[in-house]
Amino acid sequence: KQTPLPKWKPLIPVFEAVMNSIQSIADRKPRQPGTITIELARERSLLAEDNPPVDHVTIADNGLGLDDDNFDSFNTSFSAHKEAKGGKGLGRFTWLKAFQEVEIDTTFAPPGEQPQRRQFTFSETYDPDDAMPAPTKVRPVGMRVRLIGIREPYRSQFPKTIDQFIQRLVEHFLLIFLEPDCPQITIIDQGKTYSANEVFERDFKATAK
């Protein structure tokens, strides 16, 4: 009840996940070129629709990962962990307002220790004890968030075309795209790959005043 999400803002949960990725990339030391991949999965339709409704969205990055400090913050409502960056500690709750559940798969590397992998489902029955990490040797450091089963009324309000989605994404993160170390943000939809950075350069930066 304390996390309002108007139906005309269906992308806020996705933007929250992308912002988490941007901040996680910035926090990783040593700093390296950041990459974020957003994949849209649409409903399977018996009709010959060009753009069936989006059902779930996956956001993957090569950032710091959900280490113990970030995990403690994740489990704390109104966490002040990202307060200096404008975070209110509530963004992840918008995920459950608009989606049925969220699958999280993350690998982090404690200093001087073997990388750890943490996998869990975030839902209304979430239990932090189900998210304990285990050593891994095969997973790269980073995080994947899969927002599953978009609910109404957000499903009907979600952008229908990939062009609309990218336009809204770039508009929302305009100041991030202006930064020289902006991550490379790639979108995958219906088997095709798009660069949000190229859209920014072509449609926004060239005509900016």
Protein Blocks (a to p, Z undefined) as FASTA:
>chain_A
ZZccdfklmmlmmmmmmmmmmmmmmmpccdddddddddddddddfbdcfbdcdfbdcddd
fbebjafklmmmmmpghiaklmmnopahlmmmmmmmmpmbdcdddddddehiacdddddd
ddfkbcfklmcccddfkbccddddddehiadfklmmpcfbfklmmmmmmmmmmmmmmpmk
lccddddeehiacdfklmmmmmmmmmgZZ
